[in-house]
Amino acid sequence: MNAVASKARRAGAMLTVFLKEVRENLRDRRTVLSAFITGPLLGPVLFVMLINMQVSMQLDKIDKPLHVPVIGAQYAPHLLDALREGGIVSDAAVADPGQAVRKQDADVVLRIAADYGAAWRKGEPVQVEMFYDSSRQDTSSAVERVQKLVEAYARQQGAMRLVARGMSPGTAWPVLVAKRDQATPQSRAVLLFAMLPYFFVIALFIGGMPLAIDLTAGERERQSLEPLFANPVARWKILAGKLAAICAFSCASLAITLFAFAVVGQFIPAEKLGMELDLGWHFAGTVLLLMLPLVLLLASLQSLVAAFAKSYREAQTYVSLLMMVPAIPSALLAFLPIKAQSWMYAVPLLGQNLGIMQQLRGDGIAADQLMLCLAGTLAAALVAMGVTAQIYRSERLAISG
Amino acid sequence: MIEVRNLHKAFGTVKAVDGVGFTARDGEITGLLGPNGAGKTTTLRMLYTLMQPDDGQVLVDGIDAAADPLAVRRALGVLPDARGLYKRLTARENIEYFARLHGIDEATLRKRHDALVDALEMRDILDRRTEGFSQGQRVKTAIARALIHDPRNVILDEPTNGLDVMATRGLRRFMQQLKAEGRCVLFSSHIMQEVAALCDRIVVIAHGRVVADETPDALRAQTGETNLEDAFVKIIGTDEGLAA
């Protein structure tokens, strides 16, 4: 009977701490704002803006007529006709084509030599000069477009000359490249959406951060840990209650982010980029599952880092630095062509990243990869919790003065 | 009853508490008097198991603090040096939080809550958030929170610190009431008049050691001084850190 009562009391203490922390933090406007609004919505809003920018840029490039200054246009009227058909408007000649490109007055400039007509009639190769700046990435599609049109014109004219001499055009092109692009609409999306997993981690982070700081450094600064520890409750139970509160806030934050992504995902014109994006319920559920052990790990790490700080401000600085860490796997995967090895799934953050990307590619995550990811992160979370519990037991922690 | 035997605690090379021992009995108010930095707060922190003594023993109602710290904390009501209220909670919520941590049932909580609120005269501030409380209101809330589980032993670390005259008088009345209820009250102070006015027994601590453990009258007789202030100065050997 007594054992049952004391067992109920033990669970009660943890629940009491949890409920009090949740209630207290829900009353803090700044915490609520950052955990439930700015934190979780930052990602989706940024995402939509980026994607729309990308889409409109791509569409602009394709549909809009491209203005290209042409020097010596009068020497090659047929070439210019061909360019015009390809949507290129020849502008008035510029004096110094190199400078015009350098000063960004023009994306690309064409120069046709004065002897173009004479050479053409003799059937000799003629030269068309193209001025551009390959370090200006935004002009690359314009440059490519002009180059392709000129080359297509050259091939077409070459073929006609061969036919006129009674030869098959095939003799001039013994090898042809046939492109077989294996990208699916989903996998094309991946490149663009490489930062998506980081947004989810950020949501977790920002959701839990005010609590993690408040529950250790903040409580110490308020000098409320000492009276709290004078209660007949083991410290690990107090810690467990507090960690649960942090986890609850980060989970709520993540859920809001996922929901927001599911909603805005409907409005992202991904098909216009030849991509397919599925941010629906199945995706959200998988992400939530992948992230669950990470919630615990981040909550422990945040509390641990905050416990070392003497004041709220100091803790804020430390925890913000900690926030840089989850960016590493996202950056690595975005810029380095890493082929996923199975052990990578066991690495916290990296595993989640890979899993989410795989889900985005439309491949789905295999059961063993999922297990590896969950187990690896959970193990790390348990270690982090153990270390945090040790720090929490130290005498130094409670004493404010 | 609180029994302290030969407590030692060092921080690095500094011996904060160096062989403190005394007994605080039920139905008595025991004052722990000493200049600032004498080791009072460290001693009390070992009593309520926030710190572990390097050596020595603490017994609360016969329970060894090293063996069963939870039982000791259950038997104690503690107002630490750090009051630390939760400013986004009301006074009532602060008190109820600690009551639940003690695991006391709702009926007992109501009864005890009402008794404390009346005794401390704090009904008017109960449902206000503690942010912006005066020092006196803060101490009242912290004491109510500390005593909600009806402990037999009460430890108050410098309870009158920062209080005005009215609040101090109210608090003294409250301590007398605790004594009349048969509780063991142990409080620390560096204010001699307060100790003289309240205590049945005075334990004087200086440099981490007990330099006197007597009734106020015995102290006067021992030192040959009729004035308690002079008696203290004589015992401690210096008047540094003592406030009148």
Interface residues (C-beta under 8 A of the other chain):
Chain A: R9 G12 A13 T16 V17 K20 R23 E24 N25 R27 D28 E219 R222 Q223 S224 L225 E226 P227 L228 F229 A230 N231 P232 V233 A234 E395 A398 I399 S400 G401
Chain B: T41 R45 Y48 L50 M51 Q52 L70 A71 R73 R74 L76 V78 L79 P80 D81 A82 R83 G84 L85 Y86 K87 R88 L89 E93 Y97 F98 R100 L101 H102 G103 A142 R145 A146
